[in-house]
Structure formats: C-alpha cells, structure tokens
Amino acid sequence: MSLSVTLADANILISRTLRDYLAYAAKLGAIDINWSESILDETTRNLIKVFGPVAWARQAP
C-alpha cells in the first residue's frame, strides 16, 4: 500500500466526524496527516467563535 500525504485544512480539523476519519486512516497507515501553523491558528480562531474562549483552556486547580 502506498502512503498518501494529506494536508488537513481548518474545516477538516474543526469537524469532529472528518477529523476522526482522518485520524483513523492515519492510525491504519493509509495516510500521513500534515498541517501548518497558520491552519492551526485558523482552527483555533474558529473553535473560539463556535465554542467560546474557555471551552478547552480550563485547567484543573
């Protein structure tokens, strides 16, 4: 099987279903997922818009 290199865009990383499919394919060794710092920045901005700024930033005391 040949390995396919995949660039995950922000809309893929935000969608739970699409992200899970890509993670599963990577776990099976079918693809190699990549992203850039700017894609992670865009993902973070959009997650904050949807879920608010503290949804994942909370830490246990």
VOFIDREN-190434 format. One line per field, with one value per residue: x, y, z of N, C-alpha, C in turn; residue in three letters; chain; residue number from 0. Coordinates in pm, whole numbers, m for minus. Layout:
residues N
nx <- (X|...)
ny <- (Y|...)
nz <- (Z|...)
cax <- (X|...)
cay <- (Y|...)
caz <- (Z|...)
cx <- (X|...)
cy <- (Y|...)
cz <- (Z|...)
aa <- (ALA|...)
ch <- (A|...)
i <- (NUM|...)
end
This chain:
residues 61
nx <- (84|58|163|m30|12|m145|m296|m442|m698|m835|m1117|m1149|m1019|m1182|m1430|m1570|m1639|m1506|m1242|m1206|m1229|m1000|m800|m834|m774|m506|m407|m433|m237|m281|m272|m71|m100|m80|m33|m25|120|m36|m279|m348|m379|m600|m789|m803|m902|m1157|m1272|m1289|m1475|m1701|m1730|m1650|m1404|m1299|m1351|m1174|m959|m962|m820|m746|m756)
ny <- (m117|221|521|803|1147|1389|1704|1861|2083|2372|2349|2075|1993|2108|1985|1721|1463|1444|1487|1266|1056|1105|1075|806|684|757|624|364|366|447|710|1007|1261|1612|1955|2314|2587|2814|2699|2573|2803|2923|2722|2734|2998|2971|2768|2904|3100|2939|2781|2936|3115|2972|2706|2485|2569|2555|2453|2204|2280)
nz <- (0|m85|74|135|136|329|355|614|633|807|825|818|1051|1244|1218|1382|1286|1032|1114|1283|1095|936|1132|1198|951|936|1158|1071|886|630|542|575|789|769|873|889|1078|1038|964|1205|1362|1236|1284|1565|1602|1483|1641|1883|1813|1778|2016|2229|2431|2651|2643|2603|2739|3011|3316|3558|3907)
cax <- (0|136|122|m74|33|m270|m293|m570|m734|m905|m1254|m1138|m981|m1293|m1537|m1536|m1651|m1398|m1116|m1199|m1200|m859|m717|m846|m696|m364|m373|m419|m121|m323|m234|15|m168|4|m98|70|91|m148|m402|m382|m428|m737|m871|m822|m993|m1293|m1321|m1325|m1601|m1811|m1745|m1609|m1260|m1251|m1401|m1066|m846|m976|m727|m782|m679)
cay <- (0|344|620|929|1261|1464|1833|1883|2224|2405|2295|1932|1979|2151|1885|1600|1345|1441|1472|1126|972|1121|1016|661|645|772|515|242|381|476|847|1082|1391|1729|2086|2421|2674|2902|2618|2559|2934|2937|2627|2789|3114|2924|2697|3006|3159|2843|2726|3031|3115|2891|2569|2386|2631|2533|2357|2163|2355)
caz <- (0|m86|173|76|223|334|425|681|644|932|827|848|1192|1329|1209|1459|1201|934|1189|1328|978|901|1238|1183|832|971|1251|990|800|492|508|667|803|793|880|911|1193|1003|970|1347|1406|1183|1358|1699|1591|1455|1759|1981|1766|1794|2150|2331|2455|2763|2631|2620|2811|3155|3376|3694|4008)
cx <- (90|76|87|m55|m90|m248|m432|m593|m815|m1046|m1256|m1108|m1093|m1404|m1496|m1537|m1535|m1263|m1099|m1168|m1052|m767|m719|m763|m546|m319|m354|m298|m156|m282|m138|m44|m66|m83|9|30|m27|m281|m443|m434|m573|m832|m903|m920|m1137|m1353|m1365|m1456|m1720|m1835|m1707|m1463|m1212|m1293|m1294|m949|m854|m879|m773|m697|m569)
cy <- (124|443|749|1040|1351|1593|1857|2033|2246|2346|2145|1912|2019|2046|1757|1476|1334|1420|1327|1031|982|1058|863|613|656|660|383|248|413|615|901|1223|1499|1853|2189|2500|2765|2827|2598|2690|2955|2844|2682|2906|3069|2846|2795|3073|3068|2808|2823|3012|3021|2745|2464|2443|2611|2426|2325|2240|2272)
cz <- (0|12|102|177|213|411|482|696|772|936|853|997|1287|1331|1281|1371|1102|1001|1234|1212|939|1005|1228|1063|860|1065|1176|898|656|447|614|674|837|804|910|1035|1161|1002|1116|1405|1361|1257|1497|1696|1571|1571|1868|1942|1796|1940|2262|2367|2565|2753|2653|2699|2962|3204|3516|3793|4071)
aa <- (MET|SER|LEU|SER|VAL|THR|LEU|ALA|ASP|ALA|ASN|ILE|LEU|ILE|SER|ARG|THR|LEU|ARG|ASP|TYR|LEU|ALA|TYR|ALA|ALA|LYS|LEU|GLY|ALA|ILE|ASP|ILE|ASN|TRP|SER|GLU|SER|ILE|LEU|ASP|GLU|THR|THR|ARG|ASN|LEU|ILE|LYS|VAL|PHE|GLY|PRO|VAL|ALA|TRP|ALA|ARG|GLN|ALA|PRO)
ch <- (A|A|A|A|A|A|A|A|A|A|A|A|A|A|A|A|A|A|A|A|A|A|A|A|A|A|A|A|A|A|A|A|A|A|A|A|A|A|A|A|A|A|A|A|A|A|A|A|A|A|A|A|A|A|A|A|A|A|A|A|A)
i <- (0|1|2|3|4|5|6|7|8|9|10|11|12|13|14|15|16|17|18|19|20|21|22|23|24|25|26|27|28|29|30|31|32|33|34|35|36|37|38|39|40|41|42|43|44|45|46|47|48|49|50|51|52|53|54|55|56|57|58|59|60)
end
